[in-house]
């Protein structure tokens, strides 16, 4: 996997935080929703991890992702 492929697969590498996706003027609302939904799915997967420090970070990220999705009118990947 090259670095560009990793960035596509892990939005946190390219964008750093969900608000960076939300505030990105180069992305359409639908692109933002798609990226945030992918990110949400990845974070939910991390929440099943055994490591409590990973769960805390993932939980914080999930909250921010869902907030951004809501502001964009997008649905959770779980809906």
Secondary structure as GFF3:
##gff-version 3
##sequence-region A 1 79
A	DSSP	alpha_helix	3	9	.	.	.	ID=ss1
A	DSSP	alpha_helix	11	15	.	.	.	ID=ss2
A	DSSP	alpha_helix	18	23	.	.	.	ID=ss3
A	DSSP	alpha_helix	29	46	.	.	.	ID=ss4
A	DSSP	alpha_helix	52	72	.	.	.	ID=ss5
###
